[in-house]
Amino acid sequence: MVQKWQKFIQKHPLRSELEWIIKDIQYNDLEKYYIKPLKGYQNTFRIRKWKIRVVFEKISSGNNIIAVDTRGGIYRGL
């Protein structure tokens, strides 16, 4: 099943760069990004790139992508 954030990446013109960010999150290679924790959530963080936000959750077995969307739509439905 394709998730909403995967559909967003497939349609976006900067798809290849967003795919690199997703791979870095999945492999926990995060030192080159400015990561900010989300208020009101535990172990949930965001990476900002241009006007796009990638929200992910750090769990013991790795990182889980929650959402990828633009600045205005990312926080709806979290």
N, C-alpha and C positions, 0 to 999 in steps of 0.2 A: 504494500500500500504506500503510495507516494504521499508524503506529508505536505502541508501547505507551504512550509519554508523551502522545500525542494522544488516545488512548482515556481516559487518566486525567483529562485536562483536560475532555473532553466530559461525564464523569460527575460532576465536582466541582461543589458548589453555588456556589463562587466562581469559576466559569469565566471570566466576563468580565474579572476582574482578572488572572487567570493569563494570559489571551490578551494583555493589555497588556504583561505582563512578557516574554512570548515575542516580541512585536513589537519591544519595546525592545532585546532581545538581538540580534535579526536586523538591526536598523538601527543597531546599535552606539551606542545612546543609553543609556549605563550610568552616567552621573554621579550619578543619584539613588538608586542602590542601593549597598549595602555588598557588595562582591565579595571573596570569599576564595579563594585558590588551594588546590587539593587537593594534599595531600602525596602524593608518589610519582608524580605525573603532571606532564607538561610541558604548558603552555598550556591547562590544564583548571581551570575555576573553578566556584564555586557562588554562587547567590543564595538567601538565606533569606527567606521571607515566611510569617509565621505558623508552622505546623508543616510547611510544604511547602518542599522544596528543588528548585531548578532547576540542573542541572549542564550546563555547556556548554563547548565547546572553541573557543578563538580560533585561527583560521587566517587565512592571508593574504587569502583571498577573502571573508572575513566570519566570522560565528560559527555554529557548528554545535551544535544542541541535542542532548544525549546522553540525558538522562533528566529526568523530572519525577515526583516521588513524595513520600510523607510522610517524616518524619524517620527512621523505623525501617526503611523499605524502600529508600531511595534508593541506598545504597552497596553493596547486594547485586548482583552481576553486573557491576560496572564493570570 
